Amino acid sequence: MPANISDHDARPRASASSIAEIDLGALLSNLQQIRAQIGDREILAVVKANAYGHGALPIAAYLSRNMPKPPLWAVAFLEEGIVLRAGGISGPIVLMTGAPQEQAGDIVAHDLSPVIFEKSTLQALSRAALRAEKEMTVHVKIDTGMGRLGILPAEALPFIEAVTKAPGIRLVGILSHFAHPDLVDADFTQGQLLSLQKIMGELEKGGIKVPYCHMANSAAVVGLNAAYLTLVRPGLMLYGYSNLENKERFQLKPVMQVKARVIALKKLPPGSSISYGRTYFTKKESRIATVSIGYADGYPCSLSNRGEMIAKGIRVPVVGRVCMDMTLLDVTAVPDLKLGDWVTVMGAEGEQCVWADELARWAETHPYEILCGIGPRVRRQYIS
Ligand SMILES: *Cc1c(COP(=O)(O)O)cnc(C)c1O
């Protein structure tokens, strides 16, 4: 393992209450499969939100060192870009939520590439670049149907022209974003792609060359080759998940496994109530384990009386309400479970596995929220 990964939050300490094991080999394999699929296009690896909970700096540092051609990096906010720069990441870093004007100086100082979509930001960045006597690279975002960030297609050309003329600014990318993270509505998805391609066509006619044109999230990388354009922008699939049913082209491997410890264990008679609000009563004499992970660590409250963990290779149900720091399990079926043992909260153990997509189904959310939600108390340990 590269030295500077263990220097950060990866340092294993003698005792931890809960652990997120990050399999860097799985991460590398997921990225290599994307590389193999997209030919010589570029990859903008999405490491926002602390790399979906996996640790942005260790992830980017590892991939920088282990990919012959490292990807570009995408984060949401300035602070996230600074963390990567401070940790020695030297490749392009795209700020995907834009550039609040008061951050223009910092963005230039750290050589970050913001996504922009309106004039006042452009002017502020241009002034900051001139002041610093630097050239700053930007990407222009087009709103093709998300209603979120981006200039509307009808206003795009004059804005892009203004970007190409702004002193100190170099336009390196045009992008848009799909409204369906699973591309379920094929017509709408296609319409969005066409809308971006139309603008690219007009730019070309006008003699404006832009190196990167990008739109493909993970779902498009898996299921929509037409959206590859010149650069792809995957997040979720790097971490081993896909929203698409048909993902046979890829053997994605989940990167994170979460484990917690048995911190109390007892036999309770039939009719005993379990946890806050007394939402569960034992039906027979039951062995109840308390494990050291709760909603403050990202184990959702909505898994109360619904989730399952794996103890000694056996799936065991969550009983009663998930608490802030602890969750209770009925482990009657696992007589050899002892105080201090680890249980698998997310991951594979023996014949069983519980991954973020299954947790998400139980919690009525998506794997993104499960992964990003794994909190800072859960100690990250990097294995390769
Ligand atoms: C988060 C994000 C992505 C990555 O999406 P995945 O579905 O995780 O692949 C791509 N582009 C933008 C603009 C995003 O915000």
The ligand as a Gaussian input file, in Angstrom:
#p B3LYP/6-31G(d) Opt

LIG

0 1
 C      -22.609000      12.586000      -9.256000
 C      -22.506000      12.937000     -10.666000
 C      -22.065000      12.006000     -11.624000
 C      -21.831000      10.547000     -11.308000
 O      -23.040000       9.849000     -11.393000
 P      -23.101000       8.265000     -11.113000
 O      -24.513000       7.918000     -11.323000
 O      -22.638000       8.092000      -9.715000
 O      -22.178000       7.642000     -12.080000
 C      -21.863000      12.427000     -12.910000
 N      -22.113000      13.717000     -13.254000
 C      -22.567000      14.635000     -12.382000
 C      -22.827000      16.024000     -12.823000
 C      -22.799000      14.278000     -11.063000
 O      -23.268000      15.178000     -10.192000

